[in-house]
């Protein structure tokens, strides 16, 4: 039977999008979160909606970089050398899925998602979400050499070869600086990437939360879910503080904590935290375009009165605290590439964990229980694919059309 009331664990963009699209289908929703709206990776990420760059994380170049990064503290990819069985299992699966044939198979799935991912955003903003998406025309990519630039060009060409879209043109450093004077003379060449967008992540997710509440949905913070009980007539969601919530079905969409709750229902895929760090600065001339610095593994996003700098992928446990060295490594990498910035005047220093799967594909769909569903494991692309995930899952939960891609996201795979 179609559920009348669904509980959703996680008030990030994935959980709130699922709530919104369930409401579209007449379902009553209650969203709970261990902290509150956009308290995790949905808050401090770069906010890019860039289908041309949304590709499977496991791929040969990432594997090669990861192997060398283990021995460099300043590397953008941080892999601890301590023995951790879960991390070893994740890395073993990641290695297998980094083979070229595996990447092409996963890329075929991403190509289909990327084709419609922006439609799901448009559905939100055309209706009840009042925070817009912004056109990144163009999204700038800056490099110190032609060789580094050509590496990204080949990657974009591979996206096109796989059936995706990646419209770009090559420019020199002066042309880039004419668009964004914040780029330094170290930037000698680059690409202008067309057809992409971006959002202000906290503002967008807050707007989405208001839309869910405006339609009668309830969002409860300080609700740290520790157990989901599956009964014959429904589910009970229980918290560490002895709070409980009854519903006909539940969606687990709490990011890197997903695995602990989903494991009793047959989900065995490891969900590895990939922590990202970000902070904001105020340049002398505020940029108006997103800037990608692939050689430094840093993404920069204009968010009105501030410029967000995002970087690092730290594969460590969710319990590991904020590591100030990671912020320092981002500053060290990006300082030569940008000008007119007081790097000591940093604001909104943040870190959060992206939920990564070994094969790079998200976990979306039912578990062994017909009342327990999963939505997560998007890695770096939770914001880009969050609304689409919500639309996919809401349709599946309510007996609507099931997208042909859904078997690829099977949480029980």
N, C-alpha and C positions, 0 to 999 in steps of 0.2 A: 504494500500500500504506500502511496505517496505520503511523506511526512507532513504534518501540519505545523510542527514546531521543530526547528533545528538549532542546536547549540554549536557555536563556532569557537574553537580555542585559538586565539591569536588575533590581535587587532592591528596587524600590519596591512599592507595593501592587498595581499592575497586573501586573508581572512575577511576583510571588509568588502572586497570585490565579490567574494562568494556570497556574503550576506546580502549585498545589493541585488545581485542577479537572482537569488532565491526570493527576495521580496517581489521582484518583477513577476515571479510565478506564483504569487499569493501565499508564500510561506512566511510564518512568523519566525523571527530570528532573535537570538540573544548571543552577543559576542562577549567572551571573557578574555582577560589578558592578565599576565602576572604583574604588569605595571600599568599599562594604559595604551591609548592610541599611539601608534607609530613610535613605540619605545625602543624598537630594535633596529634592524637593518633598513627598515622603511624610512627612518629619520635621516641618517647621516650619509646616505649614498650619493653618487654623482647625479642621479636623476635623469640619466640619458635614456631616451626612447629611440634607440638607434638600431633598427633591424639589420642594417648592413654590417654591424659589428657584433650582433647577437649570434654567436656560434658556439658549438660544443667546447667546453673548457678542456677536456682531454684531447690533446692533439700533439703531434711529434715535437713541434717547437717548444710547447709548454713543458713537455717531458724533459727535453734537453736542458732548458733553463732551470727546471727544478733540480736536476741532478747537480748542477754547478752551484745553485743557490744555497744548498745545504752547508757549504763551506764559506759563505760570505755573510757576515752579520748585517751588512748594509743592503742586501739584496731585497728586491721588491716582493719576492716569494720567500717566506720564512717557514722552514720545516724543522721542528725540534729534533735533536738527535737522541732524545730520551726514548727508552723502550715503551711503546704504547701499542698494545695488540690491535686496538680499533683503528688507529692511524695506519699501522702496517697493512691491515686488511684493505683499508681504503686505497692506499697507495698502490697495492698490488692490482686491484681492480682498475684504478686509474691508468696504470701502465698498460694493461691489456687493451683498454679502450682508446689508448693514444695511437694505436696503429693506424696507418692511412686508411685502410679499408673500413675500420670501425668509425673513424671520423666522418668518412663519406656517408656511411649509413645514418649516423646521428644527424649529420648536416641536412640530409633529405627531410628529416622530421622538422628541424629548425626552419628550413625553407618554407614549409607549409605554415608553421606558426607565425613566422615573420610576415607572411603575406596578409594575415588578418589581424595581427596583434593591435595595430593602431585603430582598427574598426571598433574594438572593444573600448578603447579610451574615448573614441568619439561618441559611442553610445552613452557613456557616463556623462560627458561634458555637454552633450546635446540635451540632456534631460535634467538631472537634479544636482550634478556636481558643478559648483560655480567657479572653481579654480581651473584656469585653462591649461592646455598644453601649449608650449612655445615652439615655433618653427626655428630650427637651427639652420639658417640659410646663409652661409654654409657652416658646417662643422669643420673646424680647422685642425689639421694634423701637422705638427712641426717637428723637424729633424735637423740633426747637425751634419748629415751627409746624404748623398744620393743613394748610397748603398742601403742605409737604414730606411729611407723612404721607399725604396723598391721592395723591401720586405713586406711592408703593409700593402703596397700595390698588388703584389702577388697574392696576398691573403684575400684581398677584395676580389681579385679576378677569380679565385677559387670559389668564392661565394656565388659569383655570377655563373660559373661553370656548373655549380650544383643546382642552378635554377633560381637563385635569389637575385636581388637587385642591389647594386652598389655603383652609383653614378658618381664619378670623381674626375677631377682634372689636376694636373701637376702645375705647381706654381713655385716661384723662388721666394727667398726670405723677404725681400723687399715688398713683394705683393702681399704676403701674409701680414707684414707690419703695417701696410697701408689699411688693412682691415682692422687689425688689433695691434696698436702701438705697444701693448704690454709685452709683446714678444721681443726678446733681446737679439743682438747681432749674432749670437751663437746659432740661432735658427737660420740656416742657409737655404732650406728647401722644404717643400711640404706638399700636402694634398688638400684640396677643398672637396669635402664630401657633402653631397646634396641629398635632400629628401629625408632628413632626420629631424627629430624633435627632442625636447627636454622639458622637465617640470621642476618646480620647487618642491622637493619631496615632502617636507613637513606640512607645507600649506596644502598640497594636493590631498594628502592622506587625511588631514583634519577636515577638509571639505567633504571628502568621501564619507567620513564618520558622521558629519552633520546630515548628509543626505540619508544615511541609514537610520539615524535617529528621527529625522523628519518624516520618515515613512512608518514610524512606530516601532523601530527596532531598539533594543536595549543593549548598551555597551557597559560592561562592568569591569573596572580596573581593580588592582590588588586582589586578583583571583588566580593564584598560582596552582594550576591543575596538577594533581599528583596521581590521579587514578580515574579511569573511565570504566564504569561497570555496565555491562551489556546484559539486559534482561529480555524476557520474552515479549514485553510490551513497550520497550523503549530503552533509553540509556540514562545513566546517572553520571554526572560530571562532578567530581569531588576535588576540593582544594586542600592545601596544607592547613589552612585555618578552619577546617571542618565545615566550610561552606559547601553547599551542594546545589545542583541544578538538574532538573529532569527535562528530558526532551524525547522526541520520537527518533531523532538521529543526531549524530555529532560529526563535525568536520574538524580534523586535527590540522591546524595551519599555523603552528607556533614555531616555525623556522627550525633552528638547529636543535631544539628540544623535541622535535617531532618523533624521533626514533624511540625515545623512552616510552612515550604514550602509545605508539603504534605497534611496538614489538609484540605485545600480548595478542594482537589481532593478525599475526602472520607476516608483518612487514619486517623483512630481514635485510633490506638494503641499508648499508651504513650511510648515515647522514653526517658528514664531517664539517665542523665549523671552519669556515675560511674567513678569518677576521680581516676586516678592512678598517682603515683609519682615515679620518678627514679632519679638516679645520677650515676656517674662513679667514680671509684677509681683505683689506680695502686698498686696492691699487690707486695710484695717483689718477690714472685714467681707467675708469671702470669698463671692463670688456662687456661686449654685448653678444658674443658668440661663445659656444662651448669650444674649448681647446683641448685637443688630445696630444699628449707628449708620449708616444709609444715607447721610445727609447728609454724613457725614465719610468715607464709604467705609471703614469700620473694622468688623471683626468681633471679638468678644471671647468667649473660651471658658473656662469653669472646668475646670481639669485637676487636681483634687484639691487639692494644696498650693500651686498657682499659678494665675494668671489670664493667659491668653495673649491678646495684642493683635496683630491681624493687619491689614495693609493694603498699599496701593500696587500698581500694575500698571506695571512699568517695561519698556518694549519696547526692550531693548538686547541686545547680543550676550552669549553665555554667558561670554566672556572678561572682560567688564567687571567690575571688582572691587566689593566691598561699598561702598556709598555711604552714609556716616553721615548725610548730609542727608535721606535717605529716612526713617530712624528718627525724626529730628527733626521731619519733617513730620507723621508719624503722631502723635507726642506732642503737637505743637501743635494738631492737629485734635481729638484726643480729650480733652485735659486739661480743657476747660470742661464736658465732658459727664459726667465721672465725679468722684467725691469720695473722700477717704480713701485716696489713693494717693501714695506717694513716687515721683515720676516719675524721679528720679535713681537710684533703686535698681532698675535694670533687669537682668534676667537672661536668659540664653538668646537673646541677640540673634542673629538668623539672617536669611539671605536665600536664596532658591532660585527656580529657573526653572520656570514652568508651560509646557508645550508647547501652543501655540495654533495652530489652523488658520484660514484665511480664512473658511470657511463655518461655523465653530463646531462642526462634527461631528467626532468622533474618527476615527482611521484604524485599522480592525480587519479583519484578513483576510489572504488570500494575496497575494503579489506576482506578478511574471511567472514566478517560480520556484515550483514546487509544494512546495519544501522550505523556503522562506523566508516567514515570516509577520510581520505588523506589529501592534502593539497600543500605541496612544498618541494624542497630539494631543487630549487631553481638556480642555485649557485649565484653568479653575478647578475642574473637576469630576472630577479624577482619583481623588480619594479616594471620592467618592460613587459613581462608576461603575466603579471598579476591579474589585471582585469580579464584577459583572455582565459586564464585558469578558472577564475570565478564563473565565467560564462559557460565554459565546458562542464564544470562540475555541477552547477545549478541545474543544467538541463538533464544531466545523468541522474541526479538525485530525484528529480520530479517526474521521471518517466518520459522526458522529451527526447528529441533526436540525440543520439550519441555520435560525437564526431569520429570519423574514421581513424584519427590519430590516437584516440584514447587507449587502445591496447598497448601502444608504445610507452605509455606512462603508468602502466599497471604497477601499483605499489607492491604487489606480490611477486614481481618478476625476479 
